[in-house]
Structure formats: structure tokens, C-alpha cells
């Protein structure tokens, strides 16, 4: 194996060339799951009946739901089986943190990104007013 390929996936299908990867800037963390506990909850329901609900650390999960043959047959007779899997944050602050990963998101309430945006709008508006005054003098 070439020394450049020092990280491999479990199935050896994808090799990562670490030598050529550009280092990216890490995002500042906003909570510690070891200290604060898991921040997400996954809940599952079939035909509006809750099946399972548990706390999870990672919102990017794979949820497998097994529907029995009997329940499948009942669902066919009743017009189908409605399966719902929800992954919800336990705290709305987590949603805000994820949304702020998008550079275009201005956020809720007072924050530095919204303040910068408002200042930019105000300064460009003042410049436009100055330009209009200069044009009217000519």
C-alpha cells in the first residue's frame, strides 16, 4: 500500500489521500455532549402510535423499523402504513447553531452576523443618499 493512503474505509473501497487534503477551519463548538448530555431525540411511530423514543448524540442516524407481516396486512386493508421517524433537538439553541453554519442565515434575535448585515445596509443606504444629493446638485 502506498504511504499516501493512510486512511481507508471499512470496506477498503474508498481511499483518502491525506497528503493532498487541504486543512479546513474547524467550527467552534457550542456544547459538550459529555457534560450536557445528548442533544437530540429520535422518536418513531407507526399509524400515529409511538413505538420508540430515545436520546442520541448524532442527528445523522440510520433508523431501522421492522413492521411485522400482520401489521403490514392490516395496513393494506386500512389503506397503508404511516411510518414517521422524527429527529428533534432537545434545545432550540441547537437548531440556531446548525442554521448559522449557512453564511446567508442572519439568525434570530441579536447576534454579530445580523449586526454586521444591518451596519452594511445602513452604510450603503447612506452612500446612496449621498450619491443622490451629488446628482441633484449637478
C-alpha positions as CSV (number, residue, x, y, z in Angstrom):
1,X,0.0,0.0,0.0
2,X,1.2,3.5,-0.9
3,X,2.2,5.6,2.2
4,X,0.0,8.5,0.9
5,X,-3.1,6.3,1.5
6,X,-3.1,6.1,5.3
7,X,-6.8,6.2,5.9
8,X,-9.1,3.6,4.4
9,X,-12.8,2.9,4.8
10,X,-14.1,-0.3,6.5
11,X,-14.7,-2.0,3.2
12,X,-11.5,-0.7,1.6
13,X,-13.5,0.8,-1.3
14,X,-12.5,4.4,-0.7
15,X,-9.0,5.5,0.0
16,X,-8.4,9.0,1.3
17,X,-5.3,10.8,0.2
18,X,-4.4,12.7,3.4
19,X,-1.3,14.2,1.9
20,X,-3.3,16.2,-0.7
21,X,-6.2,17.3,1.6
22,X,-6.4,21.0,2.4
23,X,-6.9,21.6,6.1
24,X,-10.2,23.2,6.8
25,X,-11.1,25.5,9.6
26,X,-13.0,23.8,12.4
27,X,-16.2,25.3,13.7
28,X,-16.2,26.4,17.3
29,X,-18.3,24.0,19.4
30,X,-21.3,25.4,21.2
31,X,-21.9,22.5,23.6
32,X,-20.2,19.4,25.1
33,X,-22.3,16.2,24.9
34,X,-20.1,14.6,27.7
35,X,-21.1,17.4,30.0
36,X,-24.5,18.5,28.7
37,X,-25.8,15.1,27.6
38,X,-27.2,14.1,24.2
39,X,-28.7,17.0,22.4
40,X,-31.1,15.1,20.0
41,X,-34.1,12.7,20.3
42,X,-35.2,10.2,17.8
43,X,-38.8,9.0,18.0
44,X,-40.7,6.5,15.9
45,X,-44.4,6.0,15.4
46,X,-46.4,3.7,13.1
47,X,-50.0,4.8,12.3
48,X,-49.7,7.6,15.0
49,X,-48.8,5.0,17.7
50,X,-45.5,5.8,19.4
51,X,-43.1,2.9,19.2
52,X,-39.8,4.2,20.5
53,X,-38.1,7.4,21.7
54,X,-34.5,7.7,22.7
55,X,-31.8,10.3,23.2
56,X,-29.0,10.3,20.6
57,X,-25.7,12.2,20.2
58,X,-25.7,12.4,16.4
59,X,-28.7,13.7,14.3
60,X,-27.3,11.8,11.3
61,X,-28.5,8.4,12.2
62,X,-30.0,5.4,10.4
63,X,-33.3,4.3,11.9
64,X,-34.5,0.8,11.1
65,X,-38.1,0.0,11.7
66,X,-39.4,-3.6,11.3
67,X,-43.1,-3.9,10.6
68,X,-44.5,-7.3,11.1
69,X,-46.3,-9.2,8.4
70,X,-49.5,-9.0,10.4
71,X,-49.2,-5.2,10.7
72,X,-48.4,-4.9,7.0
73,X,-51.6,-6.9,6.1
74,X,-53.7,-4.7,8.5
75,X,-52.1,-1.7,6.9
76,X,-53.0,-2.9,3.4
77,X,-56.6,-3.4,4.5
78,X,-56.7,0.1,6.1
79,X,-55.1,1.9,3.2
80,X,-51.5,1.8,4.1
81,X,-48.9,2.1,6.9
82,X,-47.9,5.5,8.0
83,X,-44.3,5.4,9.4
84,X,-42.9,8.6,11.0
85,X,-39.3,9.0,12.3
86,X,-38.6,12.3,13.9
87,X,-35.2,13.6,14.9
88,X,-35.6,16.6,17.1
89,X,-33.2,18.8,19.0
90,X,-33.9,18.9,22.7
91,X,-33.0,22.6,22.7
92,X,-33.8,25.3,20.1
93,X,-30.3,26.7,20.5
94,X,-29.0,23.6,18.7
95,X,-31.2,24.5,15.7
96,X,-29.9,28.0,15.7
97,X,-26.3,26.7,15.8
98,X,-26.8,24.4,12.8
99,X,-28.6,27.2,10.8
100,X,-25.7,29.6,11.5
101,X,-23.4,27.2,9.5
102,X,-25.0,28.8,6.4
103,X,-23.3,32.2,5.8
104,X,-26.5,33.7,4.5
105,X,-28.5,33.0,7.6
106,X,-29.0,36.1,9.7
107,X,-30.1,34.4,12.9
108,X,-32.8,35.1,15.4
109,X,-32.6,38.0,17.7
110,X,-29.4,40.0,18.4
111,X,-26.2,38.5,17.1
112,X,-23.0,39.7,15.4
113,X,-23.9,38.5,11.9
114,X,-27.2,40.4,11.9
115,X,-25.5,43.5,13.4
116,X,-22.9,43.4,10.6
117,X,-25.6,43.0,8.0
118,X,-27.6,45.9,9.4
119,X,-24.5,48.1,9.5
120,X,-23.7,47.2,5.9
121,X,-27.3,48.1,4.9
122,X,-27.2,51.4,6.8
123,X,-23.8,52.4,5.3
124,X,-24.8,51.5,1.7
125,X,-28.1,53.4,2.2
126,X,-26.1,56.5,3.4
127,X,-23.8,56.2,0.4
128,X,-26.8,56.0,-1.9
129,X,-28.3,59.1,-0.3
130,X,-25.0,61.0,-0.7
131,X,-24.8,60.0,-4.4
132,X,-28.4,61.1,-5.0
133,X,-27.6,64.5,-3.4
134,X,-24.5,64.8,-5.5
135,X,-26.5,64.1,-8.7
136,X,-29.2,66.6,-7.7
137,X,-26.5,69.4,-7.3
138,X,-25.3,68.8,-10.9
